[in-house]
Amino acid sequence: MRKDIKYITIDGRGEHESFRDCITKALQDLKPQEGIHVIKDFEPFPMYKMMEAKGFEKYVEKISDEEFHVYFTPKSELEKIKMGEYLKLDDDKIRKIMNIKLNYLQGKISLEAAKKEMKSSFDIVTPQEFAICEQYLQQYGVTDDELAERMEEILEIFQGILVTNKLELPSGHPIRTYLDEVEAIREVLGEMRNMLGRRFIKNRWAELYDKLSEINIHFARKQNQLFPALENKGFDKPSKVMWTLENNVRDIIKKAKNYLENQQDKAFLEIQNEVIEMVEDMMVKEEEILYPTSMDLLTDEDFGTMRKGDDEIGYCLIATPPSYGRQEDKVEGMDSNNELLKDLAQVLRKHGMVTNTSNQGVLDVSQGKLTLEQINLIFKHLQVDLSYVDENEIVKFYSDTKHRVFPRSPGVIGREVQNCHPRESVDTVEEIIRAFREGEQDEAEFWLELGGKFIYIIYNAVRDEAGDFRGVLEMMQDVTRIRNLEGSQRLLSWNKKQDVNNVIDNDKKTSNQYGITKETIIGDLVKEYPFVKEFLFNLSPKFNKLKNPILFKTMSSIATMEMISERGGFEVQDLINKIIEEINVRK
């Protein structure tokens, strides 16, 4: 069933001698972009051959044994999509591939028949041909849900003929970086396979899962950097389908990790083959389809821009790669919020409020006078993360703060907000926007516990002075420390010291003069005592990976003393005591 077709409904249930005449008349009166929707109390097989001969294809819905809905749609040329503008492909071949896939998905042929027909029709199918056919499926009513659920079956149709050439790319190229991460992840999977044949050692498995969990960084960079670039070329299936598959991988890793932490050793070992298979399957999809298609769709300039934003998110199991792209494009001090300055300056010049392009022009804001530089600095230093989506549901801004709860990169700017969320939560996002747009609600709040942190999120409808909907402002904050505050603090305390009588750790009072508890964020501690960072590196080899500056930057803003102690294999109070001793020595 095509969503872009208007269907003329003919109900032919029961005795209906004139049914055939109704069909004939409907065919004669049919206009462009119209089809016929037939309802019968049995599957109308006799109509299929007749309608096919007249140039129609069918889509069948079985409501019950006594109710069938058949949608007859005029066969047409594949309607060109944006993605096709960037790929030089054989249209006849694409049409043939599409017919085989649709015949299978619509239940007209079996999986084996589809595989046989595909193999007899083509010697090879390229990743680009496979990818554009996935994009075309939405024209035929194949939903993203169905595509995600049946992806393994679809891939099986191409077994033996989907051919991918090995990509040879220089260090620093974003796709080479993804491939290097895939290789590093495979090394972890290899160690996991070896461990399955040995005596169970919990600490060793915990180390491997610490490494494997870094795959979240790999996914985050794809979702915030690569997927938006592909969307700009009309290829949105990775955002809508692959994101779901990545969430499935995250979920099973988390499930296995919970088994390990809760001493469920048997359940943990039983799930390992499934974990390995799902991670490997995801990487194969990346290597065979996503990366080769990306290379054909994106330009070298696209990749240069992407590389500049990659560092903001970090890297999975590898060191920071070298730069890529023209060095003269890199402006000292440039960050993602400069886009806000450019847009704001253009608007102000348009309305005659500022006549120069520097950041020093003083502007009349709602309450006060600020330069563009000051506005930008305020956003950078807010202790809350902001994101703004305009009335057209396009992401226009996020605050580039050091403490961001979730990663962001410049790739999200200009992106449809629906593509910034996993498919499972899109309905919630759209409902919030709908309720705000229609004036039913003005705010929506959420909170969640994540990695030992308590995260508070609130969405506010943005309205102008006339009350018209102008977008959505998202505010997000880690309120773990705020939530644990008690009593009063009326005296100035530069070191964020707490009254020792108010510091609670493991249900008993501690007595360290620095106010360090299991909830203390390691990044805050390092800001106050920079030497603690090097001290941790030397304290345990398990902290070596934190020497990666990007990884340390990412982890330090969220990792508590409790999390750090678990990673290093220490009791939390023991680690706190060691750090206190070091501080005392250095003072």
C-alpha positions as CSV (number, residue, x, y, z in Angstrom):
1,M,0.0,0.0,0.0
2,R,1.4,3.4,-1.0
3,K,0.9,6.3,1.3
4,D,1.1,8.8,-1.5
5,I,-1.9,7.2,-3.4
6,K,-5.6,8.0,-2.9
7,Y,-7.6,4.7,-2.9
8,I,-11.2,4.4,-4.2
9,T,-12.9,1.9,-1.9
10,I,-15.2,-0.8,-3.2
11,D,-16.9,-3.0,-0.7
12,G,-17.7,-6.3,-2.4
13,R,-18.7,-8.4,0.6
14,G,-21.8,-10.6,0.4
15,E,-23.9,-11.2,-2.8
16,H,-22.9,-8.4,-5.2
17,E,-23.6,-9.3,-8.9
18,S,-22.5,-5.8,-10.1
19,F,-19.1,-6.1,-8.3
20,R,-17.2,-6.7,-11.5
21,D,-19.0,-3.7,-13.2
22,C,-18.0,-1.5,-10.2
23,I,-14.4,-2.5,-10.7
24,T,-14.6,-1.8,-14.5
25,K,-16.2,1.6,-13.9
26,A,-13.6,2.5,-11.2
27,L,-10.8,1.7,-13.6
28,Q,-12.3,3.9,-16.3
29,D,-12.7,6.8,-13.9
30,L,-9.3,6.4,-12.2
31,K,-7.2,9.5,-12.0
32,P,-3.4,9.9,-11.7
33,Q,-2.2,9.0,-8.2
34,E,-5.3,7.0,-7.5
35,G,-5.7,3.3,-6.8
36,I,-8.5,0.8,-5.9
37,H,-9.2,-0.6,-2.4
38,V,-11.3,-3.8,-2.5
39,I,-12.9,-5.3,0.5
40,K,-14.1,-8.9,0.2
41,D,-15.1,-11.8,2.5
42,F,-12.6,-14.1,0.8
43,E,-9.3,-13.4,-0.8
44,P,-10.1,-12.3,-4.4
45,F,-7.6,-14.4,-6.3
46,P,-9.4,-14.2,-9.6
47,M,-8.8,-10.4,-9.6
48,Y,-5.1,-10.6,-9.2
49,K,-4.2,-11.8,-12.8
50,M,-6.7,-9.4,-14.4
51,M,-5.4,-6.4,-12.4
52,E,-1.7,-7.3,-13.0
53,A,-2.5,-7.4,-16.8
54,K,-3.9,-3.9,-16.5
55,G,-0.7,-2.6,-14.9
56,F,-1.5,-2.8,-11.2
57,E,0.4,-4.2,-8.3
58,K,-1.3,-5.4,-5.1
59,Y,-0.9,-5.2,-1.4
60,V,-3.1,-7.6,0.7
61,E,-4.2,-7.2,4.4
62,K,-6.0,-10.2,6.0
63,I,-8.2,-8.8,8.7
64,S,-9.8,-12.1,9.5
65,D,-10.8,-15.3,7.7
66,E,-13.9,-13.5,6.5
67,E,-12.4,-10.0,5.7
68,F,-9.7,-9.2,3.2
69,H,-8.5,-5.8,2.1
70,V,-6.6,-5.6,-1.2
71,Y,-5.0,-2.3,-2.4
72,F,-4.3,-2.2,-6.2
73,T,-1.8,0.5,-7.1
74,P,-0.8,1.5,-10.7
75,K,2.7,0.3,-11.4
76,S,5.0,3.3,-11.9
77,E,8.6,4.2,-12.4
78,L,10.6,4.5,-9.2
79,E,10.0,8.1,-8.0
80,K,13.5,9.6,-7.7
81,I,14.6,10.4,-4.2
82,K,17.2,12.8,-3.0
83,M,19.7,10.1,-2.2
84,G,19.7,9.1,-5.9
85,E,21.1,12.4,-6.9
86,Y,24.4,11.5,-5.2
87,L,24.8,8.0,-6.5
88,K,25.3,6.8,-10.1
89,L,23.2,3.6,-10.3
90,D,21.5,1.5,-12.9
91,D,17.8,2.3,-12.5
92,D,16.7,-0.9,-14.2
93,K,18.7,-2.9,-11.8
94,I,17.3,-1.0,-8.8
95,R,13.8,-1.6,-10.1
96,K,14.4,-5.4,-10.4
97,I,15.9,-5.6,-6.9
98,M,13.0,-3.6,-5.5
99,N,10.5,-6.0,-7.1
100,I,12.1,-9.1,-5.6
101,K,12.3,-7.5,-2.1
102,L,8.7,-6.3,-2.3
103,N,7.4,-9.6,-3.5
104,Y,9.0,-11.2,-0.5
105,L,8.0,-8.6,2.0
106,Q,4.4,-8.7,0.8
107,G,4.3,-12.5,1.1
108,K,4.1,-13.2,-2.7
109,I,7.2,-15.4,-2.7
110,S,9.2,-17.4,-0.1
111,L,12.6,-16.4,1.3
112,E,14.2,-19.2,-0.7
113,A,12.4,-18.1,-3.9
114,A,13.6,-14.5,-3.3
115,K,17.2,-15.7,-2.8
116,K,17.1,-17.8,-5.9
117,E,15.6,-15.0,-8.0
118,M,18.1,-12.5,-6.7
119,K,21.1,-14.8,-7.4
120,S,19.9,-15.7,-10.9
121,S,19.4,-12.1,-11.8
122,F,22.6,-10.5,-10.5
123,D,26.2,-11.5,-10.0
124,I,26.8,-8.8,-7.5
125,V,24.9,-6.2,-5.6
126,T,26.8,-3.2,-4.2
127,P,26.2,-1.7,-0.7
128,Q,25.0,1.5,-2.4
129,E,22.4,-0.4,-4.4
130,F,21.3,-2.2,-1.3
131,A,21.1,1.0,0.7
132,I,19.0,3.0,-1.9
133,C,16.5,0.2,-2.1
134,E,16.0,0.4,1.7
135,Q,15.3,4.1,1.2
136,Y,12.8,3.4,-1.6
137,L,10.8,0.9,0.5
138,Q,9.1,3.7,2.4
139,Q,7.3,4.6,-0.9
140,Y,5.6,1.2,-0.7
141,G,4.3,1.4,2.8
142,V,7.2,-0.6,4.4
143,T,7.6,1.0,7.8
144,D,10.8,1.5,9.7
145,D,9.5,-0.9,12.4
146,E,9.0,-3.7,9.8
147,L,12.4,-2.9,8.2
148,A,14.2,-3.2,11.6
149,E,12.4,-6.4,12.5
150,R,13.0,-8.1,9.2
151,M,16.5,-6.8,8.4
152,E,18.1,-10.2,8.9
153,E,15.7,-11.8,6.4
154,I,16.3,-9.0,3.9
155,L,20.0,-9.4,4.2
156,E,19.7,-13.2,3.7
157,I,18.1,-12.5,0.2
158,F,21.4,-11.0,-0.8
159,Q,23.6,-13.8,0.6
160,G,26.6,-14.5,-1.5
161,I,26.1,-11.5,-3.9
162,L,26.4,-8.5,-1.6
163,V,30.0,-7.5,-2.3
164,T,32.0,-4.9,-0.4
165,N,35.5,-3.7,-1.4
166,K,37.9,-3.0,1.4
167,L,38.2,0.7,2.1
168,E,41.8,2.0,2.2
169,L,41.7,5.4,3.9
170,P,44.3,7.6,5.6
171,S,44.5,8.0,9.4
172,G,42.2,10.8,10.6
173,H,39.5,10.1,8.0
174,P,36.3,9.7,10.0
175,I,35.4,6.4,8.3
176,R,38.9,5.0,8.9
177,T,38.4,6.0,12.6
178,Y,35.2,4.0,12.7
179,L,36.9,1.0,11.1
180,D,39.8,1.2,13.6
181,E,37.3,1.1,16.4
182,V,35.6,-1.9,14.8
183,E,39.0,-3.7,14.8
184,A,39.6,-2.8,18.5
185,I,36.1,-4.0,19.4
186,R,36.8,-7.3,17.6
187,E,39.9,-7.8,19.7
188,V,37.7,-7.5,22.8
189,L,35.2,-10.0,21.3
190,G,38.2,-12.4,20.6
191,E,39.3,-12.2,24.2
192,M,35.7,-12.9,25.3
193,R,35.6,-16.0,23.1
194,N,38.8,-17.2,24.6
195,M,37.5,-16.6,28.2
196,L,34.5,-18.8,27.5
197,G,36.8,-21.8,27.3
198,R,38.6,-21.1,30.5
199,R,38.0,-21.0,34.3
200,F,35.5,-18.2,35.2
201,I,37.4,-15.2,36.6
202,K,35.0,-12.4,37.5
203,N,37.6,-9.6,37.6
204,R,38.9,-10.5,34.1
205,W,35.3,-10.5,32.7
206,A,34.7,-7.1,34.4
207,E,37.7,-5.6,32.6
208,L,36.5,-6.9,29.3
209,Y,33.0,-5.5,29.8
210,D,34.5,-2.1,30.8
211,K,36.2,-2.1,27.4
212,L,33.1,-3.4,25.5
213,S,31.0,-0.7,27.1
214,E,33.0,1.9,25.3
215,I,31.0,0.9,22.2
216,N,28.5,3.5,23.4
217,I,31.1,6.2,22.4
218,H,31.3,4.6,18.9
219,F,27.5,4.7,18.6
220,A,27.2,8.2,20.0
221,R,29.6,9.5,17.4
222,K,27.7,7.8,14.6
223,Q,24.4,9.1,15.8
224,N,25.6,12.7,16.3
225,Q,28.0,13.0,13.4
226,L,27.7,10.4,10.6
227,F,23.9,10.0,10.6
228,P,23.1,13.7,10.3
229,A,25.5,14.0,7.4
230,L,23.7,11.1,5.6
231,E,20.3,12.6,6.3
232,N,21.4,15.7,4.4
233,K,21.9,13.5,1.4
234,G,18.5,11.9,1.8
235,F,19.6,8.7,3.5
236,D,17.8,8.5,6.8
237,K,17.5,4.8,7.3
238,P,20.6,4.6,9.6
239,S,19.0,7.2,11.9
240,K,15.7,5.4,11.9
241,V,16.7,1.7,11.7
242,M,20.3,1.2,12.7
243,W,19.8,3.3,15.9
244,T,17.3,0.8,17.0
245,L,19.7,-2.1,16.4
246,E,22.4,-0.2,18.3
247,N,20.0,0.2,21.3
248,N,19.5,-3.6,21.2
249,V,23.2,-4.0,21.4
250,R,23.4,-1.6,24.4
251,D,20.6,-3.4,26.1
252,I,22.1,-6.8,25.9
253,I,25.5,-5.6,27.1
254,K,23.9,-3.9,30.0
255,K,21.9,-7.1,30.8
256,A,25.0,-9.2,30.8
257,K,26.9,-6.7,33.0
258,N,24.0,-6.8,35.5
259,Y,24.3,-10.6,35.6
260,L,28.0,-10.3,36.4
261,E,27.6,-7.6,39.0
262,N,24.8,-9.5,40.8
263,Q,26.8,-12.8,41.0
264,Q,24.5,-14.6,38.4
265,D,27.5,-16.3,36.9
266,K,25.6,-19.0,35.0
267,A,23.2,-16.6,33.4
268,F,26.1,-14.3,32.5
269,L,28.0,-17.1,30.7
270,E,24.9,-18.3,28.9
271,I,24.3,-14.9,27.4
272,Q,27.9,-14.4,26.1
273,N,27.4,-16.0,22.7
274,E,24.4,-13.8,22.0
275,V,26.3,-10.7,23.1
276,I,29.2,-11.5,20.8
277,E,26.9,-12.4,17.9
278,M,24.9,-9.1,18.2
279,V,27.9,-6.9,18.4
280,E,29.6,-8.7,15.5
281,D,26.4,-8.5,13.4
282,M,26.2,-4.7,14.0
283,M,29.8,-4.2,12.9
284,V,29.3,-6.3,9.7
285,K,26.3,-4.1,8.8
286,E,28.6,-1.1,9.3
287,E,31.4,-2.5,7.2
288,E,29.3,-4.0,4.4
289,I,26.7,-1.3,3.9
290,L,27.0,1.9,6.1
291,Y,30.6,2.9,5.5
292,P,30.8,2.1,1.7
293,T,27.6,4.0,1.1
294,S,28.8,6.9,3.2
295,M,32.0,7.1,1.1
296,D,29.8,7.4,-2.1
297,L,27.3,9.9,-0.6
298,L,29.6,12.2,1.3
299,T,32.3,14.5,0.0
300,D,35.8,15.1,1.4
301,E,34.6,18.4,2.7
302,D,31.8,16.6,4.6
303,F,34.3,14.4,6.2
304,G,36.6,17.3,7.1
305,T,33.7,19.0,8.8
306,M,32.7,15.8,10.6
307,R,36.3,15.3,11.9
308,K,36.2,18.7,13.6
309,G,33.2,17.6,15.7
310,D,34.4,14.1,16.5
311,D,36.7,15.1,19.3
312,E,33.7,16.5,21.3
313,I,32.3,13.0,21.7
314,G,35.5,11.0,21.9
315,Y,36.7,7.6,20.7
316,C,36.1,3.9,21.5
317,L,39.2,1.9,22.5
318,I,41.6,3.9,20.3
319,A,43.7,7.0,20.8
320,T,42.6,10.3,19.3
321,P,43.2,10.2,15.6
322,P,45.1,12.9,13.7
323,S,43.3,15.8,12.1
324,Y,41.7,15.5,8.7
325,G,40.9,18.1,6.1
326,R,42.4,21.5,5.3
327,Q,44.1,23.0,8.3
328,E,43.3,26.5,7.2
329,D,39.6,25.7,7.8
330,K,40.4,25.3,11.5
331,V,39.9,28.6,13.3
332,E,41.6,29.0,16.7
333,G,39.0,28.9,19.5
334,M,36.2,27.9,17.1
335,D,33.5,25.8,18.7
336,S,29.9,24.7,17.8
337,N,28.3,27.7,19.4
338,N,30.0,30.0,16.9
339,E,27.2,29.0,14.6
340,L,24.8,30.7,17.0
341,L,26.9,33.8,16.8
342,K,26.8,33.8,13.0
343,D,23.0,33.3,12.9
344,L,22.3,35.9,15.5
345,A,24.6,38.5,13.9
346,Q,22.8,38.0,10.6
347,V,19.4,38.6,12.1
348,L,20.6,41.6,14.0
349,R,22.2,43.2,10.9
350,K,19.0,42.5,8.9
351,H,17.0,44.5,11.4
352,G,19.6,47.3,11.7
353,M,20.4,46.5,15.3
354,V,24.1,46.1,14.7
355,T,26.3,47.2,11.8
356,N,29.6,45.5,12.4
357,T,30.5,41.8,12.4
358,S,32.6,41.8,15.5
359,N,31.5,40.2,18.8
360,Q,32.0,43.6,20.6
361,G,28.8,45.4,19.4
362,V,26.6,46.0,22.4
363,L,23.1,44.7,22.0
364,D,19.8,45.6,23.8
365,V,18.6,42.2,25.1
366,S,15.4,41.7,27.1
367,Q,17.0,42.9,30.4
368,G,20.4,44.5,29.9
369,K,23.1,45.2,27.3
370,L,25.4,42.4,26.2
371,T,27.9,41.7,23.4
372,L,27.6,38.5,21.3
373,E,30.8,37.3,23.0
374,Q,29.2,37.8,26.4
375,I,26.0,36.0,25.3
376,N,28.1,33.0,24.1
377,L,30.1,33.0,27.3
378,I,26.9,32.9,29.4
379,F,25.7,29.9,27.5
380,K,29.0,28.1,27.9
381,H,29.1,28.6,31.7
382,L,25.5,27.7,32.6
383,Q,25.4,24.7,35.0
384,V,22.5,23.3,32.9
385,D,22.5,21.9,29.4
386,L,20.3,23.7,26.9
387,S,19.0,22.6,23.5
388,Y,16.5,24.5,21.3
389,V,14.3,23.1,18.6
390,D,12.4,25.7,16.5
391,E,8.8,25.7,15.4
392,N,9.7,23.7,12.3
393,E,11.1,20.9,14.6
394,I,14.7,21.6,13.5
395,V,17.5,21.6,16.1
396,K,19.0,25.1,16.0
397,F,21.2,25.3,19.1
398,Y,22.7,23.5,22.1
399,S,24.9,24.9,24.8
400,D,28.5,23.8,24.6
401,T,29.2,23.3,28.3
402,K,32.1,21.2,29.7
403,H,29.8,19.1,31.9
404,R,27.2,17.9,29.3
405,V,25.1,15.0,30.5
406,F,24.8,13.5,27.1
407,P,27.2,14.1,24.1
408,R,26.4,16.6,21.4
409,S,28.3,17.7,18.4
410,P,27.8,20.3,15.6
411,G,26.3,17.6,13.4
412,V,23.0,17.8,15.1
413,I,22.5,21.5,14.1
414,G,19.9,21.7,11.3
415,R,18.7,18.2,12.0
416,E,15.1,17.1,12.4
417,V,14.6,16.5,16.1
418,Q,12.9,13.2,15.4
419,N,16.2,11.9,14.0
420,C,18.0,12.9,17.2
421,H,16.2,10.2,19.2
422,P,16.0,6.5,19.0
423,R,12.9,5.3,17.1
424,E,11.3,4.0,20.3
425,S,11.1,7.4,21.8
426,V,10.0,9.4,18.8
427,D,6.3,9.1,19.6
428,T,7.0,10.7,23.0
429,V,8.9,13.6,21.3
430,E,6.2,14.2,18.8
431,E,3.5,14.1,21.4
432,I,5.3,16.8,23.4
433,I,5.7,19.0,20.4
434,R,2.0,18.4,19.4
435,A,0.7,19.3,22.9
436,F,3.0,22.4,23.0
437,R,2.0,23.5,19.5
438,E,-1.7,23.2,20.1
439,G,-1.5,25.0,23.5
440,E,-2.6,22.0,25.6
441,Q,0.6,22.0,27.7
442,D,3.6,24.3,28.4
443,E,6.1,21.9,30.0
444,A,6.9,18.2,30.4
445,E,9.4,16.9,32.9
446,F,11.3,13.6,33.3
447,W,14.0,12.2,35.6
448,L,16.1,9.1,35.4
449,E,19.0,7.4,37.2
450,L,21.9,6.7,35.0
451,G,25.4,5.5,35.9
452,G,25.0,6.5,39.5
453,K,23.7,10.0,38.6
454,F,20.2,11.4,38.9
455,I,19.3,13.4,35.8
456,Y,16.5,15.9,35.7
457,I,15.1,16.9,32.3
458,I,12.4,19.5,31.6
459,Y,10.9,20.6,28.2
460,N,9.3,24.1,27.9
461,A,7.2,25.4,25.1
462,V,8.7,28.6,23.6
463,R,6.1,31.2,22.7
464,D,6.5,34.7,21.4
465,E,4.7,37.8,22.8
466,A,1.6,37.0,20.7
467,G,1.5,33.5,22.3
468,D,2.5,31.8,19.0
469,F,4.5,28.5,19.3
470,R,8.1,29.1,18.4
471,G,9.7,25.9,19.5
472,V,10.9,23.8,22.4
473,L,13.6,24.4,25.0
474,E,15.1,21.4,26.6
475,M,17.0,21.9,29.9
476,M,18.9,19.0,31.4
477,Q,20.9,18.8,34.7
478,D,22.8,16.3,36.8
479,V,21.2,17.0,40.2
480,T,22.8,14.1,42.1
481,R,24.7,16.4,44.4
482,I,21.9,18.9,44.8
483,R,19.5,16.1,45.7
484,N,21.8,15.0,48.5
485,L,22.3,18.4,50.1
486,E,21.0,18.8,53.7
487,G,20.8,21.5,56.2
488,S,22.3,24.9,55.3
489,Q,25.6,26.3,54.1
490,R,25.9,30.0,54.9
491,L,29.7,30.4,54.9
492,L,31.8,30.8,51.8
493,S,33.6,27.5,50.9
494,W,35.9,27.8,47.9
495,N,36.8,24.1,48.1
496,K,33.2,23.0,48.1
497,K,34.0,21.6,51.6
498,Q,31.1,20.1,53.5
499,D,30.4,20.1,57.2
500,V,31.9,16.8,58.3
501,N,28.8,16.2,60.3
502,N,26.7,16.3,57.1
503,V,28.8,14.0,55.0
504,I,27.3,10.5,54.7
505,D,29.0,7.5,53.2
506,N,27.7,4.0,53.4
507,D,25.3,5.1,56.1
508,K,28.1,6.2,58.4
509,K,29.7,9.6,58.9
510,T,33.2,10.3,57.4
511,S,35.6,12.8,58.8
512,N,37.8,14.1,55.9
513,Q,38.3,17.8,55.8
514,Y,38.0,17.9,52.0
515,G,34.4,16.7,51.9
516,I,35.3,13.9,49.4
517,T,32.5,11.2,49.3
518,K,31.6,8.4,47.0
519,E,29.3,10.9,45.1
520,T,32.2,13.3,44.4
521,I,32.7,13.8,40.7
522,I,36.3,13.1,39.7
523,G,36.4,16.0,37.4
524,D,35.6,18.4,40.2
525,L,38.3,16.9,42.3
526,V,40.9,17.2,39.6
527,K,40.0,20.9,39.0
528,E,40.7,21.6,42.6
529,Y,43.8,19.3,42.9
530,P,45.2,18.7,39.4
531,F,47.9,16.3,40.6
532,V,45.2,13.7,41.5
533,K,44.9,12.9,37.8
534,E,48.5,11.7,37.5
535,F,48.2,10.1,40.9
536,L,45.4,7.9,39.7
537,F,47.3,6.9,36.5
538,N,50.2,5.6,38.7
539,L,47.9,4.0,41.3
540,S,46.6,1.2,39.1
541,P,47.2,-0.1,35.5
542,K,43.4,-0.3,35.2
543,F,43.4,3.5,35.0
544,N,45.7,3.7,32.0
545,K,43.0,4.1,29.5
546,L,42.1,7.4,31.2
547,K,45.4,8.8,29.8
548,N,43.4,9.4,26.6
549,P,42.6,13.1,27.0
550,I,39.3,12.9,25.2
551,L,38.2,9.8,27.1
552,F,39.2,11.5,30.4
553,K,37.3,14.6,29.5
554,T,34.2,12.6,28.7
555,M,34.5,10.4,31.8
556,S,35.6,13.0,34.3
557,S,32.4,15.0,34.0
558,I,30.2,12.0,35.0
559,A,32.3,9.5,36.9
560,T,31.9,9.5,40.7
561,M,34.5,8.3,43.2
562,E,32.4,5.2,43.6
563,M,32.5,4.5,39.8
564,I,36.3,5.2,39.6
565,S,36.9,2.8,42.6
566,E,35.0,0.0,40.9
567,R,37.0,0.5,37.7
568,G,40.3,0.4,39.6
569,G,39.3,-2.6,41.8
570,F,39.4,-0.6,45.1
571,E,37.0,-0.2,47.9
572,V,35.6,3.3,47.6
573,Q,36.7,4.4,51.1
574,D,40.1,2.9,50.5
575,L,40.5,5.0,47.3
576,I,39.3,8.1,49.1
577,N,41.8,7.6,51.9
578,K,44.6,7.2,49.4
579,I,43.7,10.4,47.6
580,I,43.4,12.3,50.9
581,E,46.9,11.0,51.9
582,E,48.3,12.3,48.5
583,I,46.6,15.7,49.0
584,N,48.1,16.0,52.5
585,V,51.6,15.2,51.2
586,R,51.3,17.8,48.4
587,K,49.9,20.6,50.6
